[in-house]
Amino acid sequence: MSINPLSALPASVASAARTAKNERFDRWWIMVAAVVALVLLLITLKPDPYKNLFLFVRDGVWRTTYITIISFVLVIVFGLFVGLARLSKHKVIRGIATVYVEIIRGIPMMVQIIYWAFALPAIIQEMGSAWNIPSFMEYRPDGIVMAIFGLTFGYSAYMSEVYRAGIQSISKGQMEAARSLGMTYVQAMRYIIVPQAVRVILPPMGNELITLLKDTALVSAVAIPELTRRGREFSSANFNPIETWTMVALLYLVMTLLATRLVAYLEKMARYER
Amino acid sequence: MEPIIKIQGVHKYFGTLEALKGVNLEVQKGEVVVIIGPSGSGKSTMLRCINRLEEFDEGSIIVDGIPLDTAENINAVRTEVGMVFQQFNLFPHLSVLENILLAQQIVRKRDRAEAEKVGMALLNKVGIPEKAKYFPGQLSGGQQQRVAIARALAMNPKIMLFDEPTSALDPEMIQEVLDVMVTLAREGMTMVVVSHEMGFARACAHRAILMDAGQIIEEASPDVLFSHPTHERTKAFLSKVLH
């Protein structure tokens, strides 16, 4: 069910609200523009090494971007199910979800990523040899897929806590009102609780997105040629750590600042009168 | 005639606290029953048991011939029983009209045009059709409670439960909500109302009930109960409330 919160307001109120929001919005875009301008300035004024560097790491930026987007979409979905499971009335479901969250939170993200990339395929290959299953013996998963799995599995645990807190912040009366109208538990969650919780959790969800974006640098450890990995390759080939890591840092900054703007925009769209 | 609500020997525990100590109550179709009593007496708990928002530990409740036992039966009862809460509990992310349409569409499976017709008719009935496109947060408490009543009525309930519907309202807004309730009572709606609004009780209720410590202490017509109570606890309670 889509709603436009602004359409319900009298025209004058709505336009005043829109102006006020736009003013805040604009100022922060200046920061994004400034960082982009700095990158462009470096490329134009000092093409050697900045332009070469930029062209070299460009595919890394792309890889970082899509690993982030795919992982985050999966985290949003999977994290919701884990969050709901953590709130389940059934002890077994709640128990499984809790154990999963505790395990994930207790292991460094880097170790998790390495485990998915190197340990898990090895385990499957061993199983293949033990039980003589040829397809298992030759199991060689795609590195990026395993990296995305690792990030998704790890971040879903954190995201489930964000969902749980958001759902718990909605007053009990909302669920009662929905159930008293004959809605099932699933309908009440779908139409009443989750839509409200989403508005509460957008800011912490935005934090998760930005942290995830930055943590994609960890998958450079399993030889995925994303931005950090490409930076390291360039720097060790050309012996210019200052320029390389300045550029890499600026490129990450552009991405995180854009992500922040995106989240702020979503928050604005989701706002409603209380 | 078979009563539309039949509560038999209902016990309810909150941990070790016995909130309901074997409550028996029958409500006839078209009857308006007002329940009064000190806070913590179990009156809200009993009301919430009728549509199973509160689980009970012993006894049985049969609503319109349906026993409150299986999940299907509980949901069937809930579609026939409307409830109005002290805190309104409107859905803040939906407009006033959407609040009234949602359950009609997803529970009663009405199409949108039909649901809108019902919704606007009810907003007219509670006197605020002009607020249809507003959000609950933009309305006064009295207006919100009237929307909450309209939302419950949109399901065409056979019974309406009111859980202290005016207790969270500023004094000047109480009357507008009571007016809607009086209209409903006059139309023959079966109503169970937890409220200390004596004026409403005298004007509309067929029966008034005093609860204390998880039990029904006394029941009579409102005039008799309020003016000539027989039970000591009723007298004690009324002396604190009336003046």
Interface residues (C-beta under 8 A of the other chain):
Chain A: M1 I3 P5 S7 A8 S171 G173 Q174 E176 A177 A178 R179 S180 L181 G182 M183 T184 Q187 Y191 I192 P195 Q196 R199 Y272 E273 R274
Chain B: N51 L53 N75 R78 T79 V81 G82 M83 F85 Q87 N89 L90 F91 P92 H93 L94 S95 E98 L102 A103 I106 V107 R108 K133 Y134 F135 P136 G137 Q138 A148 R151 A152 M155
